[in-house]
Amino acid sequence: MFGKLRNSGFSLTEVLMAAGILAIGFVFIAGMFPVGVKLTALAAEQTIAPIAVDEAIAKIKLYADPNFVGALWQAQLRSGSAYIDFSDLMLQRGFPIDQDEFTYPSADIRPELKKYHWSALCRRIGLRDVHVIVFVSRKAGAGARYRYYDQFNAFHNDGRWPVPVKMVVGVGDDERRLIIGTQDQRSYISTGSTIVDDATGRVYRVLKRRLDNDNIVFKLDRKLEGYVAPPANVSVWVVPPAVGSGRNPCVRVDPTHTIRF
Protein backbone atom coordinates (compact mmCIF):
# COMPACT_ATOMS: atom_id res chain seq x y z
CA MET A 1 0.00 0.00 0.00
CA PHE A 2 1.44 3.31 -1.13
CA GLY A 3 1.58 6.24 1.31
CA LYS A 4 0.04 9.57 0.49
CA LEU A 5 2.22 12.21 -1.25
CA ARG A 6 3.24 14.76 1.36
CA ASN A 7 3.46 18.49 0.46
CA SER A 8 6.81 20.12 1.28
CA GLY A 9 8.02 23.78 1.20
CA PHE A 10 9.20 26.70 3.27
CA SER A 11 7.37 27.64 6.36
CA LEU A 12 6.21 31.20 6.97
CA THR A 13 8.95 31.63 9.56
CA GLU A 14 11.64 30.62 7.08
CA VAL A 15 10.28 32.98 4.43
CA LEU A 16 10.25 35.89 6.86
CA MET A 17 13.80 35.12 7.98
CA ALA A 18 15.02 35.05 4.38
CA ALA A 19 13.25 38.32 3.61
CA GLY A 20 14.82 39.90 6.68
CA ILE A 21 18.31 38.78 5.70
CA LEU A 22 17.76 40.09 2.17
CA ALA A 23 16.56 43.44 3.51
CA ILE A 24 19.61 43.73 5.76
CA GLY A 25 21.83 43.01 2.76
CA PHE A 26 20.17 45.75 0.72
CA VAL A 27 20.57 48.22 3.59
CA PHE A 28 24.25 47.30 3.89
CA ILE A 29 24.81 47.78 0.16
CA ALA A 30 22.94 51.09 0.19
CA GLY A 31 25.11 52.27 3.07
CA MET A 32 28.36 51.25 1.40
CA PHE A 33 27.58 52.82 -1.99
CA PRO A 34 28.02 56.49 -0.90
CA VAL A 35 31.23 55.53 0.91
CA GLY A 36 32.53 53.90 -2.25
CA VAL A 37 31.68 56.97 -4.31
CA LYS A 38 33.44 59.21 -1.78
CA LEU A 39 36.56 57.04 -1.71
CA THR A 40 36.64 56.93 -5.51
CA ALA A 41 36.42 60.73 -5.68
CA LEU A 42 39.23 61.11 -3.12
CA ALA A 43 41.40 58.66 -5.04
CA ALA A 44 40.79 60.62 -8.25
CA GLU A 45 41.75 63.88 -6.52
CA GLN A 46 44.96 62.38 -5.15
CA THR A 47 45.84 61.20 -8.66
CA ILE A 48 45.06 64.50 -10.38
CA ALA A 49 46.72 66.80 -7.80
CA PRO A 50 50.39 65.80 -8.44
CA ILE A 51 49.84 66.11 -12.19
CA ALA A 52 48.37 69.59 -11.72
CA VAL A 53 51.39 70.54 -9.58
CA ASP A 54 53.81 69.42 -12.30
CA GLU A 55 51.83 71.41 -14.87
CA ALA A 56 51.92 74.48 -12.62
CA ILE A 57 55.72 74.33 -12.28
CA ALA A 58 56.10 73.91 -16.04
CA LYS A 59 53.88 76.92 -16.75
CA ILE A 60 55.68 79.13 -14.24
CA LYS A 61 58.94 78.33 -16.02
CA LEU A 62 57.24 79.08 -19.34
CA TYR A 63 55.66 82.42 -18.44
CA ALA A 64 58.26 83.87 -16.05
CA ASP A 65 60.87 85.93 -17.95
CA PRO A 66 64.49 86.55 -16.80
CA ASN A 67 63.40 89.70 -14.94
CA PHE A 68 60.86 87.77 -12.88
CA VAL A 69 63.15 87.22 -9.88
CA GLY A 70 63.95 90.94 -9.56
CA ALA A 71 60.29 91.90 -9.87
CA LEU A 72 59.39 89.29 -7.26
CA TRP A 73 61.95 90.69 -4.81
CA GLN A 74 60.62 94.22 -5.28
CA ALA A 75 57.07 92.97 -4.73
CA GLN A 76 58.10 91.25 -1.50
CA LEU A 77 59.68 94.45 -0.19
CA ARG A 78 56.77 96.62 -1.28
CA SER A 79 54.00 94.42 0.11
CA GLY A 80 55.72 93.24 3.28
CA SER A 81 54.78 89.69 2.36
CA ALA A 82 57.32 86.88 2.12
CA TYR A 83 55.27 85.11 -0.55
CA ILE A 84 53.65 86.66 -3.61
CA ASP A 85 50.85 85.16 -5.67
CA PHE A 86 52.22 84.32 -9.12
CA SER A 87 49.08 85.42 -10.99
CA ASP A 88 48.88 88.74 -9.11
CA LEU A 89 52.54 89.50 -9.79
CA MET A 90 52.26 88.80 -13.51
CA LEU A 91 49.16 91.00 -13.69
CA GLN A 92 50.87 93.81 -11.76
CA ARG A 93 53.85 93.64 -14.13
CA GLY A 94 51.57 94.06 -17.15
CA PHE A 95 51.73 90.43 -18.27
CA PRO A 96 48.32 89.03 -17.34
CA ILE A 97 47.81 85.31 -17.87
CA ASP A 98 44.48 83.88 -19.05
CA GLN A 99 42.75 82.23 -16.10
CA ASP A 100 42.16 79.07 -18.14
CA GLU A 101 45.92 78.50 -17.91
CA PHE A 102 45.48 77.97 -14.17
CA THR A 103 42.81 75.28 -14.56
CA TYR A 104 43.36 71.56 -14.95
CA PRO A 105 43.23 70.27 -17.54
CA SER A 106 44.21 73.44 -19.37
CA ALA A 107 42.96 72.00 -22.67
CA ASP A 108 39.42 72.73 -23.85
CA ILE A 109 37.18 69.89 -22.62
CA ARG A 110 33.78 71.36 -23.44
CA PRO A 111 30.96 70.46 -22.95
CA GLU A 112 32.45 69.11 -19.71
CA LEU A 113 33.19 71.62 -16.96
CA LYS A 114 36.64 72.03 -15.45
CA LYS A 115 36.83 71.34 -11.73
CA TYR A 116 40.46 71.82 -10.70
CA HIS A 117 42.52 74.98 -10.33
CA TRP A 118 46.10 75.64 -9.26
CA SER A 119 47.67 78.69 -7.63
CA ALA A 120 51.31 79.39 -6.81
CA LEU A 121 52.99 81.43 -4.10
CA CYS A 122 56.54 82.53 -4.94
CA ARG A 123 59.41 83.72 -2.76
CA ARG A 124 62.89 84.82 -3.82
CA ILE A 125 65.46 82.87 -1.81
CA GLY A 126 68.58 83.65 -3.84
CA LEU A 127 69.86 85.67 -6.76
CA ARG A 128 68.27 83.25 -9.20
CA ASP A 129 66.27 80.87 -7.00
CA VAL A 130 62.55 81.06 -6.26
CA HIS A 131 60.70 78.86 -3.78
CA VAL A 132 57.25 77.91 -5.07
CA ILE A 133 54.29 76.60 -3.07
CA VAL A 134 51.53 75.18 -5.28
CA PHE A 135 47.89 74.93 -4.15
CA VAL A 136 45.54 72.60 -6.04
CA SER A 137 41.84 73.15 -5.35
CA ARG A 138 38.55 71.70 -6.54
CA LYS A 139 35.56 73.84 -7.48
CA ALA A 140 32.32 72.88 -5.73
CA GLY A 141 30.00 73.68 -8.64
CA ALA A 142 29.54 75.75 -11.77
CA GLY A 143 27.97 78.65 -9.88
CA ALA A 144 30.27 78.63 -6.85
CA ARG A 145 32.02 81.89 -5.96
CA TYR A 146 35.21 82.18 -3.91
CA ARG A 147 36.91 84.93 -1.92
CA TYR A 148 39.71 86.65 -3.77
CA TYR A 149 42.25 89.09 -2.36
CA ASP A 150 44.53 91.13 -4.61
CA GLN A 151 47.88 91.70 -2.87
CA PHE A 152 48.70 94.91 -4.70
CA ASN A 153 45.32 96.62 -4.96
CA ALA A 154 44.24 95.52 -1.46
CA PHE A 155 40.63 94.59 -2.15
CA HIS A 156 38.44 91.57 -1.45
CA ASN A 157 36.20 90.23 -4.17
CA ASP A 158 34.43 87.07 -5.28
CA GLY A 159 36.04 85.01 -8.04
CA ARG A 160 35.18 81.91 -10.04
CA TRP A 161 37.96 79.72 -8.65
CA PRO A 162 39.25 78.83 -5.17
CA VAL A 163 42.59 80.55 -4.53
CA PRO A 164 44.74 81.08 -1.42
CA VAL A 165 44.20 84.32 0.48
CA LYS A 166 46.43 85.89 3.10
CA MET A 167 44.98 86.65 6.53
CA VAL A 168 46.25 87.65 9.97
CA VAL A 169 45.57 85.34 12.92
CA GLY A 170 46.61 85.25 16.55
CA VAL A 171 48.82 82.54 18.05
CA GLY A 172 47.69 80.89 21.28
CA ASP A 173 49.74 80.12 24.37
CA ASP A 174 50.94 76.69 23.24
CA GLU A 175 51.79 77.75 19.67
CA ARG A 176 49.45 75.09 18.28
CA ARG A 177 46.35 77.25 18.40
CA LEU A 178 45.32 80.00 16.02
CA ILE A 179 42.74 82.60 16.99
CA ILE A 180 40.49 84.49 14.57
CA GLY A 181 38.51 87.43 15.85
CA THR A 182 37.64 89.08 12.53
CA GLN A 183 33.98 88.35 11.84
CA ASP A 184 34.12 88.23 8.03
CA GLN A 185 37.10 85.83 8.00
CA ARG A 186 35.85 83.26 10.49
CA SER A 187 34.66 80.92 7.76
CA TYR A 188 37.98 80.96 5.90
CA ILE A 189 39.55 78.22 8.04
CA SER A 190 37.77 75.04 9.11
CA THR A 191 38.60 71.58 10.39
CA GLY A 192 40.76 69.87 7.78
CA SER A 193 42.03 73.11 6.22
CA THR A 194 45.65 73.35 5.14
CA ILE A 195 47.43 76.62 5.93
CA VAL A 196 50.85 78.02 5.03
CA ASP A 197 52.84 80.31 7.31
CA ASP A 198 53.83 83.35 5.22
CA ALA A 199 57.03 83.93 7.20
CA THR A 200 58.46 80.40 6.91
CA GLY A 201 56.55 78.70 4.10
CA ARG A 202 55.79 75.75 6.36
CA VAL A 203 52.56 73.84 5.88
CA TYR A 204 50.16 73.03 8.74
CA ARG A 205 46.86 71.18 8.98
CA VAL A 206 43.91 72.25 11.13
CA LEU A 207 42.72 69.40 13.36
CA LYS A 208 39.91 71.06 15.28
CA ARG A 209 37.81 74.22 15.38
CA ARG A 210 35.88 75.61 18.34
CA LEU A 211 34.27 78.81 19.64
CA ASP A 212 35.94 80.49 22.63
CA ASN A 213 34.80 83.86 24.01
CA ASP A 214 33.50 85.14 20.66
CA ASN A 215 36.71 84.05 18.94
CA ILE A 216 37.24 81.06 16.68
CA VAL A 217 40.14 78.88 17.88
CA PHE A 218 41.86 76.33 15.64
CA LYS A 219 44.15 73.55 16.78
CA LEU A 220 47.06 72.71 14.44
CA ASP A 221 48.77 69.38 13.87
CA ARG A 222 52.02 70.78 15.33
CA LYS A 223 53.49 73.93 16.82
CA LEU A 224 54.24 76.94 14.67
CA GLU A 225 57.97 77.08 14.14
CA GLY A 226 59.87 80.28 14.77
CA TYR A 227 57.51 81.77 17.38
CA VAL A 228 58.74 81.56 20.96
CA ALA A 229 56.73 84.25 22.73
CA PRO A 230 53.00 83.88 22.05
CA PRO A 231 50.53 85.46 21.98
CA ALA A 232 51.50 87.05 18.67
CA ASN A 233 49.98 87.76 15.28
CA VAL A 234 51.08 85.88 12.18
CA SER A 235 50.07 85.91 8.52
CA VAL A 236 48.92 82.66 6.96
CA TRP A 237 47.65 81.58 3.56
CA VAL A 238 44.53 79.45 3.20
CA VAL A 239 42.02 78.57 0.48
CA PRO A 240 38.59 79.64 1.81
CA PRO A 241 35.47 77.62 1.01
CA ALA A 242 32.91 78.84 -1.48
CA VAL A 243 30.69 81.70 -0.36
CA GLY A 244 27.85 80.18 1.65
CA SER A 245 29.58 76.80 1.92
CA GLY A 246 31.73 75.12 4.54
CA ARG A 247 33.44 72.54 2.33
CA ASN A 248 37.22 72.75 2.18
CA PRO A 249 38.16 73.12 -1.52
CA CYS A 250 41.92 72.58 -1.12
CA VAL A 251 43.05 69.19 -2.43
CA ARG A 252 46.82 69.52 -2.10
CA VAL A 253 49.53 71.95 -1.00
CA ASP A 254 52.99 71.18 -2.39
CA PRO A 255 55.88 73.22 -0.92
CA THR A 256 58.72 71.14 -2.35
CA HIS A 257 59.70 73.03 -5.50
CA THR A 258 62.52 75.51 -6.09
CA ILE A 259 62.99 77.00 -9.56
CA ARG A 260 66.26 78.49 -10.77
CA PHE A 261 65.90 81.22 -13.42
Secondary structure, DSSP 8 states (H G I E B T S, - for coil): -----------HHHHHHHHHHHHHHHHHHHHHHHHHHHHHHHHHHHHHHHHHHHHHHHHHHHH--TTHHHHHHHHHHHH--SSEEHHHHHHHTT----GGGGEES-S--TTS---EEEEEEEEE-SSSEEEEEEEEEE---TT--EEEEETTTTEEEEESS---EEEEEEE-TTSSEEEE--GGGTTS--TT-EEEETTT--EEEEEEEEEETTEEEEEESS--TT--S-SEEEEEEE----TT-----EEEEEEEEEEE-
